[in-house]
Amino acid sequence: MIPMHRFAIVALMATGFAVRPAAGMRFPRHVPGDTAATIRFEVNGLSVILRRNTANDVVAANLYLLGGARQLTESTAGIEAMLLAVSERGTKHFPGAAARQRTARLGSTIGIDVNDDWSSIGLHAIRATFDSTWAILADRVMSPTLEAADVAIVRDQLVSLARERRTQPDDAATELADSLLYRDHPYLIPPAGSEASLTSITVTQMKQYHAQQLVTSRMLLIVVGNVDRAQIEKLVRQSIGTLPRGSYKWSTPPPPTTSGTALALDNRALPTNYLLGYAAGPPATDSDYTALRVATAVLSGRLFTEVRSRRNLSYAVEAPFLERAHAVGGLYVTTVAPNEVLRLMRQELNALQNETVDPAGLKRLEQQFITEYYLKNETNADQANALAKAELYQGDYRAADRFMESLRRVTPEDVRRAARQYLRNFQFAYVGDSSKLDRSLLQQF
């Protein structure tokens, strides 16, 4: 499975969002439009989406700082990740280790996440401890002390992670594929930072960034749990809602632009070779977005059968789908026989692009999608992320509840058309023994 380090939780602390769903938790069904279950409102320019889930006492609240890579330059890459991580080590009302100790005593977690389009800090608590946990999160956002010694500790941790990414073949392949797909694009700047940028960022820069960038117009708060609007409005108004409003306006990032197949090569003496190719897809507002998602799922199943099960040429092969404002389809494999695998990939891709999938098989895949969708959205935190993606990528948080509907509308012809239109002009990254790769095979993609 390819690592998505750009979308991974920054691993600096034991806290995070990886929690088991509470017993009896169910993803609620909703109809389009604001309902008693899901509403949107604003507090001093801060957009809030609240999904009332009374099935359990777990509450998740994710605060998204919008913009991601577009807020950064090469020299400031990683500054927001560092700022959020350092905030755990001391704030105005929770100095030193008090924030961590208080969070632990409450039995809550607070985690951070950094990706190309936003950074987030989120809490996971129960209803009885939600207000107290919110106070800690809000103070981390509003009043981090940013002591030089704490910054130095977090800087070393982030630099170590950046160095590790360079040494891991999977991470190297991801970065190389990104560098081709996103030429002259904001996504070229790594939001988690590079070794050079992280080393150069100063405490003064961090304080200036905090003062200028942490404004309510740049924030989206999504809360899922058994809490009501009055409680959320009160908490926000007394804390984060007092921050300056600012003038930030979210817009979807530009699409990647590519012409023809390309290859980025990292020649290494490795026991296995890593191949990752990306192809630019449609915007999230296009009906073909779901069709391409289904097409990559069909292709993944066929590649697994041919490459792994029948030929035993790989332990990891798939056609990934990256859920962004503009979809990305892909091909990925780790193998000792890249040329043989590429021929099989081309064979299966040809079949997908020139033949229609079996309607009965597509129906079974649809049911599998639905099952996996519910499983992936069992926790309140997962539901918050689904709402955020719908709001930011599709312009309407209610689109998260229309996923099943859009999935059921995908036909075998839609799958073939999406595969033909978008699964081409792949931007390939290869990490491994270059003598084992016939580059002419890549030109067929």
Secondary structure, DSSP 8 states (H G I E B T S, - for coil): ----GGGSB--SSS--S-----TT-------SS--SSEEEEEETTEEEEEEE-TTSSEEEEEEEEETGGGG--TTTTTHHHHHHHHGGG-BSSSTTTHHHHHHHHHT-EEEEEE-SSEEEEEEEEEGGGHHHHHHHHHHHHH-B---HHHHHHHHHHHHHHHHHHHH-HHHHHHHHHHHHHTTTSGGGS-TT--HHHHHH--HHHHHHHHHHH--GGGEEEEEEES--HHHHHHHHHTTGGGS----------------S-EEEEEE---SSEEEEEEEEEEETTSTHHHHHHHHHHHHHHHHIIIIIIIT--EEEEE--EE-SSEEEEEEEEEES-HHHHHHHHHHHHHHHHHS---HHHHHHHHHHHHHHHHHHT-SHHHHHHHHHHHHHHHS-GGGGGGHHHHHHT--HHHHHHHHHHHS-S-EEEEEE-GGG--HHHHTT-
